[in-house]
Amino acid sequence: MNDMKLDTRKLRQLREARAWSQERLAEAAGLSSRTVQRVEADGRAAAETTLALAAALDVPVDILAAADAATPAATSADIPQPVAPADIPRAAALQRRPSRHLLIYLLVSAALLYRDLHPDGQLDWAAWPIAGWGLALLLRARRRHARPPGRRPLASGLNPDGG
């Protein structure tokens, strides 16, 4: 197993600068939250995990590598730079292109509507997959733009000083 030694302080700092929880980083990187917890605790990560974290945080892998050169696992020579799009986990790649999902949804919906309406001019079945997929897209967008845990807007009329 080809592990890298990561700078846990830097990883936590990059995550917190985005106001992300460990769970949010795991989701963006396509990893389990347990993996992110383990990497932040001991600093050791497989090359694939390191690539996923770097892609999710939108930083080069070298930024996450530990400064301790005495540890052979601390080098990133085993990981090709720059990161090729094929190496980025699917979840992280799709995370950056929500408009792509919408475009595909609209094109497929148009094709389904054409296929359903063309023979007899009546809408028979196409509305169901279009509605289901649209609902899934809305829920995904809502989850994606949700505030991080613990960051709720203040009630109107209240200020943070308690006055």
C-alpha positions as CSV (number, residue, x, y, z in Angstrom):
1,M,0.0,0.0,0.0
2,N,1.4,3.3,-1.1
3,D,0.5,5.8,1.7
4,M,1.4,9.5,1.9
5,K,1.9,11.5,5.0
6,L,-0.3,14.5,5.0
7,D,-0.1,17.8,6.9
8,T,-3.2,17.3,9.2
9,R,-3.0,20.9,10.3
10,K,-3.1,22.2,6.7
11,L,-5.9,19.8,5.8
12,R,-8.1,20.9,8.7
13,Q,-7.2,24.6,8.0
14,L,-8.3,24.2,4.3
15,R,-11.5,22.4,5.3
16,E,-12.4,25.0,8.0
17,A,-11.7,27.9,5.6
18,R,-14.5,26.6,3.5
19,A,-16.7,26.2,6.6
20,W,-17.0,22.5,5.8
21,S,-17.6,19.7,8.2
22,Q,-15.6,16.5,7.9
23,E,-18.8,14.9,6.5
24,R,-19.1,17.7,3.8
25,L,-15.5,17.2,2.8
26,A,-16.0,13.4,2.6
27,E,-19.1,13.9,0.4
28,A,-17.3,16.4,-1.9
29,A,-14.3,14.0,-2.2
30,G,-16.4,10.9,-2.7
31,L,-15.0,9.3,0.5
32,S,-16.5,8.0,3.7
33,S,-16.6,10.4,6.6
34,R,-14.6,7.8,8.6
35,T,-11.8,8.1,6.1
36,V,-11.6,11.9,6.4
37,Q,-11.7,11.5,10.3
38,R,-8.8,9.0,10.1
39,V,-6.7,11.1,7.7
40,E,-7.2,14.2,9.9
41,A,-6.2,12.2,13.0
42,D,-3.1,10.4,11.8
43,G,-2.2,12.1,8.6
44,R,-1.7,8.9,6.5
45,A,-3.7,8.5,3.3
46,A,-3.6,6.3,0.2
47,A,-2.6,8.0,-3.0
48,E,-6.2,7.8,-4.3
49,T,-7.6,9.3,-1.1
50,T,-5.0,12.1,-1.3
51,L,-6.0,12.9,-4.9
52,A,-9.7,13.0,-3.9
53,L,-9.1,15.3,-1.0
54,A,-6.9,17.6,-3.1
55,A,-9.5,17.7,-5.9
56,A,-12.3,18.4,-3.4
57,L,-10.4,21.2,-1.8
58,D,-9.2,22.5,-5.2
59,V,-5.5,22.5,-4.2
60,P,-2.4,20.7,-5.6
61,V,-1.4,17.5,-3.8
62,D,1.9,19.0,-2.7
63,I,-0.1,21.5,-0.5
64,L,-1.5,18.6,1.5
65,A,1.8,16.7,1.8
66,A,3.6,16.8,5.1
67,A,6.8,18.9,5.3
68,D,8.6,16.0,7.0
69,A,11.0,14.9,4.2
70,A,12.5,12.1,6.4
71,T,9.4,10.0,5.9
72,P,9.4,8.3,2.5
73,A,5.6,8.4,2.4
74,A,5.7,12.2,2.5
75,T,6.7,12.6,-1.2
76,S,4.2,13.0,-3.9
77,A,6.4,11.7,-6.6
78,D,4.2,8.6,-6.9
79,I,1.3,10.8,-7.9
80,P,1.3,12.3,-11.4
81,Q,0.9,16.1,-11.5
82,P,-1.3,17.8,-12.6
83,V,-4.2,15.6,-11.7
84,A,-5.8,14.3,-14.8
85,P,-9.7,14.6,-14.8
86,A,-9.9,10.8,-15.1
87,D,-8.2,10.5,-11.7
88,I,-10.6,12.8,-9.9
89,P,-13.4,10.8,-8.2
90,R,-16.7,11.0,-10.0
91,A,-18.4,12.7,-7.1
92,A,-15.8,15.5,-7.0
93,A,-16.0,16.0,-10.7
94,L,-19.8,16.2,-10.8
95,Q,-19.7,18.5,-7.8
96,R,-18.2,21.2,-9.9
97,R,-20.7,21.0,-12.8
98,P,-24.2,21.3,-11.5
99,S,-25.2,23.0,-14.8
100,R,-24.2,19.9,-16.6
101,H,-26.8,17.9,-14.7
102,L,-29.4,20.5,-15.6
103,L,-28.5,20.5,-19.2
104,I,-28.7,16.7,-19.5
105,Y,-32.0,16.7,-17.6
106,L,-33.5,19.2,-20.0
107,L,-32.2,17.4,-23.1
108,V,-33.5,14.0,-21.9
109,S,-36.8,15.5,-20.8
110,A,-37.3,17.0,-24.2
111,A,-36.6,13.7,-25.9
112,L,-39.0,11.9,-23.5
113,L,-41.7,14.5,-24.2
114,Y,-41.2,14.2,-27.9
115,R,-41.3,10.4,-27.7
116,D,-44.5,10.4,-25.6
117,L,-46.3,13.1,-27.5
118,H,-45.4,12.1,-31.1
119,P,-47.6,9.1,-31.7
120,D,-51.0,10.4,-30.4
121,G,-50.4,13.9,-29.1
122,Q,-51.2,13.0,-25.5
123,L,-48.9,13.0,-22.5
124,D,-49.1,9.5,-21.2
125,W,-46.0,8.5,-19.3
126,A,-43.2,11.0,-19.8
127,A,-44.3,13.3,-16.9
128,W,-43.4,10.6,-14.3
129,P,-39.7,10.2,-15.0
130,I,-39.3,13.9,-15.7
131,A,-40.9,14.8,-12.4
132,G,-38.9,12.2,-10.5
133,W,-35.6,13.3,-11.9
134,G,-36.5,16.9,-11.5
135,L,-37.3,16.3,-7.8
136,A,-34.0,14.5,-7.3
137,L,-32.1,17.5,-8.9
138,L,-33.9,19.9,-6.7
139,L,-33.1,18.0,-3.6
140,R,-29.5,17.7,-4.6
141,A,-29.3,21.4,-5.2
142,R,-30.9,22.1,-1.9
143,R,-28.5,19.9,0.0
144,R,-25.6,21.3,-1.9
145,H,-26.4,24.9,-1.1
146,A,-27.5,24.2,2.5
147,R,-25.7,26.0,5.2
148,P,-23.0,24.1,7.1
149,P,-24.2,22.6,10.4
150,G,-24.2,25.1,13.2
151,R,-24.5,28.1,10.9
152,R,-28.0,29.2,11.0
153,P,-29.2,32.7,10.1
154,L,-30.1,34.9,13.0
155,A,-33.8,35.5,13.6
156,S,-34.9,38.9,12.3
157,G,-34.5,41.7,14.8
158,L,-31.7,39.9,16.7
159,N,-28.1,40.9,16.6
160,P,-25.1,38.7,17.4
161,D,-24.2,40.9,20.5
162,G,-27.4,39.8,22.2
163,G,-28.9,43.2,22.3
